[in-house]
Amino acid sequence: MKGYLLDTNICIFYMKGRYQLDEKIAKVGQNNCYISEITVAELLFGAARNANKEKHLKQIASFIGQFKILPIYNALSVFADKKAELYAKGQPIDDFDILIGATAIYHKLVMITENVKHLNRLSSIKIENWIER
């Protein structure tokens, strides 16, 4: 069975109950889905900016408790290589996107994201977009 790294946008949609992501995650097996420490940081930042901070922090804690959180340390050399490649091509993207993508590449996981336009710039990344608009 494949493993999947859920991008931050997918996590937000999941918590909002959108796009039948609960069904899609159940179909591939929740134990085959992971999130990055960077995604946790982005979710916490979103909560910190919200007027209902405590409510969102509880929701995030409940959400992240359902998935294994992958540290970024082992993927940092992949991050450096991919960032250098992107800059050499004149196609830089956000560092957090590169870190999340590098984590997927390092762990040989399929990146689940709606942000295909940017993450597709990372060589050797495997991407699926589970959002149907």
N, C-alpha and C positions, 0 to 999 in steps of 0.2 A: 504494500500500500504506500502511496506517495505521502509525503509530508507537505504541509502548507504553512506559509508565514502570512498572517493577516496584517495588511497595512492598516495604518491608523484610520483612514477613511472607511474601510470595511468595518472596523471595530465600532466606529461611531454609528454607522448605519445599523449594525447589529443591535446595539444598545437601544436604538430608536425603534426597533422592530420593523425595519424597512427591507424591501427586496427579498423577502423570504430567506434571509441569510441563515436563520436558525435551521431551516430545513436543509439548506445546502451544506452547512457545517455538519449536521447530523448525518447526512448522506455519505460524506467522506470520513466521518468519525471524528468526534471532538478531540479525541486523544491523538489525532494526526495533525491537529492545528496548533500553531504556536504564535506567540507575539514577541516582539522585540522590546528590550528595555527602553528603546527610544520611543516606541509607541506608548508605553506607560508614561514617559515624561511628557509627551504631547497631550495625552488625555488629561494628565494632572494640570498642565498649563491651561487647557481649556476650562477645567473646573475652577481654577484660581481666578479666571477672568469673568466667571459667571456670578450673577447676583445670588443664585441658589447654590453656592459653593458646597456646602455640607451635603446637600442632597446628591449632587453630582459626584462627590468624593465617595459616598456610600455606593452609588451605582457602579462607579469604576472599580471599587474594591470587590464588589460582587462579580463583576465581569472578569477581571483579571484572575480571580480565584479559580476560574473554570479552565484556564489554559496554562501551559508551561511557558514561562517567560525566559527567553534566550538572552544571555549576556552578549554584549557586543565585543568584548575584549578579543576573542579569538578571530573575529572578522576584521580587526583594524588594519591588518596588512592588505586585505582585499579592498577595504575602503580606500586606502592610500593609492593602490594601483588603479582603481576605477576612477578616482578623482583626478589623478594625473592624466589618464586616458581622455577623460571628458574635457579637461582644460586644453590638452594638445589638439583636440578636434574643434575647440571653440564652442563646446556645447555643455557648459557647466550646469549642474542642477543643485538644489538645496542639499546641504551636508546631511541633514536628517534623512532625506530620501536615499542618499548614497549609503548611509550607515544601515538603514533598514534593508535595502537591496543587497548590500554586501553580506549581511547576516543570512539572507536567503541563499545567496551563492555559496557561502562558506559551508552551510549546513546541508546544501543540495536540496533545498526546499523550493516548492513552487510559490512564487509571490502572488498573493491574491490582492488585487488593487484595482481601483478605477483610474488610477494615475498612470495609465499605460504610456501616455505620450512622453513623460519624463523618464520613468523607470526603464522603458524599452531601450534607452540610450546606453544602459549598462551591458557591456558584452557578457555573454554566457548566462544571463539571467533567464529563468523560465517564468512566464507571467500568465495568469488567468484573470479575467475580469468577470466576476460573478454578478455584476450589476446590470440589470436589463431595464433600460429606460424607455 
